[in-house]
C-alpha cells in the first residue's frame, strides 16, 4: 500500500465508525439494573450517598449509552427502554453532579423559565456525539416519537411526587408489563394520587401532560380507571395536587 493512500483511508475510517456504532445492537442495561437494585428501595427512594461511591460504575453505564445511540433497526421497545433508562440514569448523574442538595430545582438560577434555563434544559451529556439535555430525551424524543402516555409513569425527575424510581432497569422484553406495574403503583399511592368515588385528587402529571393522556380518543379518566383500584366517572370532580419537589432520597 502506498503511503499517500493512508490519509484517505483514515478519513474514510472516521466516517464509517459512527455509522457502524449506530447500526449496532442495543446496549446491555445490566450495570444500571445492578445499581438500582443496590441503591433504590421498594418505595423508589434513592441512596445517593451510596451511588456517589459507585460513580465509576454509573459513569461506565452512561458512557455505554453515549456510545450506543438507538438505530433505525431497533424495535420500538428497544428504543423506548433505552431512552427511559437514559433519562433516569442521567437524572441521577445530574443530582450527583450537585449533591448534596434538597431538590433538583436547586440546580441552576433562582428564577427558572421552563424550556429555557431549568435543570432539564442543561446539556450536560452526549449521545451519539450530540449534546443533549433531559428535555431533549423527554420532549424531543420520547413524547415526539412514541404515542405512549405511560412513559410518564416511568420517567423520574428525582422528586418525591414523581412516580417511584423502579429498582430495576427497563428492558424491551418486559417493557409493557413494567409500564403497567408503574401505572398501578402510581395511581394507588395516596401520596401521589388520592382517588375516591366522589373526587379524584390527581398528580400534576395528568394536568401537565393532559394532551398525551387524551391521545387515541382516551382521557385522564380512562387512565385512572385502568390502574386505580377505585374507579371514577366522567363527571367525577378532578383536581390536581401540589407537586412535592423535595429530593427522592432515602
C-alpha positions in Angstrom: 0.0 0.0 0.0 1.4 3.4 -0.9 1.9 5.8 1.9 -0.1 8.6 0.1 -3.2 6.5 0.4 -3.1 6.4 4.2 -4.7 9.8 4.9 -7.6 8.9 2.6 -8.1 5.6 4.4 -8.0 7.2 7.8 -10.6 9.8 6.7 -12.8 7.0 5.4 -12.4 5.1 8.6 -13.5 8.0 10.8 -16.6 8.5 8.5 -17.6 4.8 8.8 -17.0 4.2 12.5 -20.0 6.4 13.7 -22.3 4.6 11.2 -21.1 1.2 12.5 -21.8 2.3 16.1 -25.3 3.4 15.2 -26.0 0.1 13.4 -25.1 -1.9 16.5 -27.2 -3.8 18.8 -28.9 -2.2 21.8 -26.6 -1.9 24.8 -27.0 -4.0 27.9 -28.7 -2.3 30.9 -27.2 -4.8 33.4 -24.9 -2.2 35.1 -27.9 0.2 35.6 -30.0 -2.7 36.8 -27.4 -3.6 39.4 -27.1 -0.1 40.7 -30.8 0.3 41.0 -31.2 -3.0 42.9 -28.4 -1.9 45.3 -29.3 1.8 45.9 -33.1 2.1 45.4 -35.6 0.8 47.8 -39.1 -0.5 47.2 -40.6 2.9 47.6 -38.4 4.3 44.9 -36.2 6.3 47.3 -32.6 6.6 46.4 -29.4 6.2 48.4 -27.5 9.0 46.7 -24.6 8.7 49.1 -24.2 5.0 48.0 -24.5 5.9 44.4 -21.8 8.5 44.9 -19.5 5.7 46.0 -20.4 3.8 42.9 -19.9 6.7 40.5 -17.4 4.8 38.4 -20.0 2.1 37.6 -22.6 4.7 36.8 -20.2 6.6 34.5 -19.4 3.3 32.8 -23.1 2.7 32.0 -23.6 6.3 30.9 -20.6 6.1 28.6 -22.1 3.0 27.1 -25.3 4.8 26.4 -23.4 7.8 24.9 -21.5 5.5 22.5 -24.6 3.4 21.5 -27.4 5.7 20.3 -30.6 4.0 19.0 -30.5 2.8 15.4 -33.4 2.6 13.0 -33.1 -1.2 13.1 -34.0 -1.4 16.8 -37.5 -2.3 17.8 -39.9 0.2 19.3 -39.5 -1.4 22.7 -35.7 -1.4 22.4 -35.7 2.3 21.7 -38.2 3.2 24.4 -36.4 1.1 27.1 -33.1 2.8 26.1 -34.5 6.3 26.4 -36.4 5.7 29.6 -33.3 4.2 31.3 -31.2 7.1 29.8 -33.5 9.7 31.3 -33.5 8.2 34.7 -29.8 7.4 34.8 -28.7 10.9 33.5 -31.1 12.4 36.1 -29.2 10.6 38.8 -25.9 11.8 37.3 -27.2 15.4 37.4 -28.1 15.1 41.1 -24.7 13.6 41.9 -23.1 16.5 40.0 -24.6 18.9 42.5 -25.0 16.7 45.6 -25.8 17.3 48.4 -29.0 19.3 47.6 -32.6 19.4 48.8 -34.3 19.5 45.4 -33.5 19.1 41.7 -34.9 22.6 41.3 -32.0 24.0 43.4 -29.8 23.4 40.3 -29.5 26.5 38.1 -30.7 30.1 38.5 -33.1 31.2 41.2 -35.6 32.2 38.6 -36.2 29.4 36.1 -38.2 29.6 32.9 -39.5 26.3 31.6 -37.7 25.0 28.4 -35.1 27.9 28.8 -32.9 27.7 31.9 -34.1 24.8 34.1 -32.2 21.7 35.2 -33.9 19.8 32.4 -32.6 22.2 29.7 -28.9 21.8 30.8 -27.0 20.0 28.1 -24.6 18.1 30.3 -24.3 14.8 28.4 -23.7 13.5 24.9 -25.4 10.7 23.0 -24.1 9.7 19.6 -21.9 12.7 19.5 -24.8 15.1 20.1 -25.0 17.3 23.2 -28.3 16.6 25.0 -30.5 17.6 27.9 -33.2 15.7 29.9 -35.8 17.8 28.0 -34.3 16.6 24.7 -35.0 13.0 25.8 -38.5 13.5 27.2 -40.0 16.1 24.9 -37.7 15.9 21.9 -37.5 12.2 21.7 -39.9 10.1 23.8 -43.0 12.3 23.5 -42.3 13.2 19.9 -41.5 9.7 18.5 -43.8 7.5 20.5 -47.5 7.6 21.3 -47.2 6.2 24.7 -48.5 8.2 27.7 -47.3 5.5 30.1 -43.8 6.9 29.8 -44.9 9.5 32.4 -45.3 6.7 34.9 -41.6 5.7 34.3 -39.6 8.9 33.9 -38.4 10.1 37.3 -37.0 13.6 37.8 -35.7 12.9 41.3 -38.7 14.5 43.1 -40.9 12.9 45.7 -44.1 13.5 43.7 -42.6 11.7 40.7 -43.5 8.1 40.1 -41.2 5.8 42.0 -37.8 5.1 40.6 -38.1 1.4 39.7 -35.3 -0.7 41.4 -34.6 -2.5 38.1 -33.8 -1.4 34.6 -36.5 -1.3 31.9 -36.0 -4.0 29.3 -37.5 -4.4 25.8 -38.9 -7.8 26.6 -40.7 -6.7 29.8 -41.4 -3.1 28.9 -45.2 -3.3 28.6 -45.6 -5.2 31.9 -43.2 -2.8 33.7 -45.1 0.3 32.5 -48.4 -1.3 33.6 -46.9 -2.0 37.0 -45.7 1.6 37.2 -49.2 2.8 36.4 -50.8 0.6 39.2 -48.2 1.7 41.7 -48.5 5.4 40.8 -52.3 5.6 40.8 -52.7 3.7 44.0 -50.1 5.6 46.0 -52.2 8.1 48.1 -49.2 10.4 48.4 -49.3 10.9 44.6 -52.9 10.3 43.7 -55.9 10.4 46.1 -58.8 8.7 44.3 -62.3 8.2 45.9 -65.6 7.5 44.2 -66.7 11.1 44.8 -63.4 13.0 44.0 -60.1 12.5 42.3 -57.1 14.5 43.5 -54.6 13.6 40.9 -50.9 14.2 40.3 -50.0 17.3 38.4 -48.5 15.0 35.7 -52.1 14.4 34.5 -52.5 18.1 34.2 -49.2 18.9 32.6 -49.4 16.1 30.1 -53.2 16.1 29.5 -52.8 16.0 25.7 -50.7 12.9 25.9 -53.2 11.1 28.1 -56.0 12.2 25.7 -54.4 10.7 22.6 -56.3 8.0 20.7 -59.7 9.2 22.0 -58.7 8.4 25.6 -58.9 10.6 28.6 -57.4 11.0 32.1 -60.5 9.2 33.4 -59.6 6.2 31.2 -56.1 6.0 32.7 -57.3 6.4 36.3 -59.8 3.6 35.8 -57.3 1.4 34.1 -54.9 1.4 37.1 -56.7 2.7 40.2 -58.4 0.3 42.5 -61.1 3.0 43.0 -63.0 3.9 39.8 -64.4 7.3 38.8 -66.9 8.6 36.3 -66.6 11.2 33.6 -68.4 13.7 35.8 -66.3 13.0 39.0 -64.7 16.2 40.1 -61.0 16.2 39.4 -58.3 18.4 41.0 -54.5 18.3 41.0 -52.2 18.0 43.9 -49.3 20.3 44.6 -46.0 18.8 43.4 -43.5 17.9 46.1 -40.1 18.7 44.6 -38.1 17.5 47.6 -35.3 15.1 46.6 -36.4 11.5 46.4 -33.7 10.5 48.9 -33.8 7.7 51.4 
